[in-house]
Amino acid sequence: MIMNCQEYKNAIEKYIDGTIGDDLLAELESHAEKCESCRQELSRCALVQDVIKEAMSPCTTAEQAGELFAARLSAQASAPARLPGNEPVFSFGRQAAVAASIVLAIGLFLGFALGRAGTGKRVKSPVTAAVPMKVADLAGTVLVKHKGSDLWHGLTLESKVYLGDTFHSTTKSACVLELDPNSTLELDQNIMLVLTSHNGTTEFNLEHGQLAADLQSPHGPFFISTPHGRVEALGTEFTVKVTDQ
């Protein structure tokens, strides 16, 4: 079946959310080589993530980051990311638009700019308590925002995790949260995840993207909330995905 441009633009939304399959991605890449409109759309969407990563450089000031963002508006898209995964999943549909994803990315960018504009000022400490979790297997650019703050920071292996933290892994990025020595949570690319509870009951709010949990047995109450419902972990290994379907 031959797809039309509108269907390919829907495929671009899947690319942004990190839910596009390998076959569809290959078909999209092939179509984009021949279609100017779809090629530009794909380029714009990939560009914003690219710019954010460059703006994260310690040598980049707020002014330079702004100039970088403007200068790169017409840049070519980077190679699309592939989202691996063959585990059983809880899959939740969520309508999304390319514009919404771009707004999200621009919001992240503005957070960086505001943070860099405040260079020399003391960064406020998180308003919530640290929790006994560790960051591991960090790849690419994963961002974190503390509760009560509008500023995003790059996650590092030494970063402390606080209650209320919001995590966002950019395209081709991922990390693992070690909940304890025998339990892990793997954050895939293009995820938006919030730690909402860690006091006897552990709960995360998954806005979009995919995460995989590997919990020790037995484990305490563990929940993943999504825009379409709440999943309770009754077993030890499971995957939760919020897609644009």
Summary of the structure (lengths in Angstrom):
residues: 245
radius of gyration: 18.5
end to end distance: 19.7
largest distance: 58.2
contacts: 739
relative contact order: 0.15
helix: 31%
strand: 29%
